[in-house]
């Protein structure tokens, strides 16, 4: 098991706290109608993003789903850029055109934010295939929910990745519910590792509420992928504490179930270990909280003050106008 040291522990806790506070602030801003459209919160799943991202290299690629704020922040996309994008401002990472579900940042090789369930899996295989053909020693990490495994794109992507032995790390964030449908109600085979192995892809299940377990499993997986053996599949067993989206009445699960999973909240769990080791004092905790809040205050102010895209630029990046190519 990966040993916990002071520097790693504090960095993991800070990174998870940044995601948690960003998401909480986003919910407040959505209620205030500063953020429009859809908003899918990552609260509860932070250990997955920080654990996987910690093991990736800067030149690796990341492809994510519509619940991607945490992935983007952990990857190095700035809180300013993320918040401005959710405000629809031109200074956002996608010039305000993508919003919450379509964060994109070429500098960190963060390729979305993709709103179509499983639609990004073939994109990940394509990116990895390009790296393989150009002999670039890179990995593409692809995040998706267990609901995506019911889609045809998942099977196509797994099949081609296995056939071509492309360097993809498939990261399935199994939070038990595809929108409001429980896994056992939508998929006949609920052993996700077994399904991945049916494509002769090495696979393992991981406690997605423990960032150290995620780090250790990611390290093992990347050793295989970087070694040229082809793709690897991680089932990261996690849970979202909030509804599927801000429009979700959450009638499909009981409060007792949510409470059981909240008892596994990765932030207080890690904080407890750090406090017991004497690494996270009350003073240090308060200081980190203040720094994170200041970062978010700055991000919100940046988004508030940022300009909207000029009207004359609305047709930029549009490849066809008036029906003509």
Secondary structure, 3 states (H helix, E strand, C coil): CCCCCHHHHHHHHHHHHHHHHHHHHHHHHHHCCCCCCCCCCCCCCHHHHHHHHHHCCCCCEEECCCCCHHHHHHHCCCHHHHHHHHCCCCCCCCCCCCHHHCCCEHHHCECCCCCCCCCCHHHHHHHHHHHHHCCCCCCEEEEEEHHHHHCHHHHHHHHHHHHHCCCEEEEEEECCEECCEEHHHHCCCCCHHHHHHCCCCEEEEEECCCHHHHHHHHHHHHHHHHCCCCCEEEEEECCCCCCCCCCCCCCCCCHHHHHHHHCCCHHHHHHHHHHHCCCCCHHHHHHHHHHHHHHHHHHHHHHHHCCCCCHHHCCCCCCCECCEC
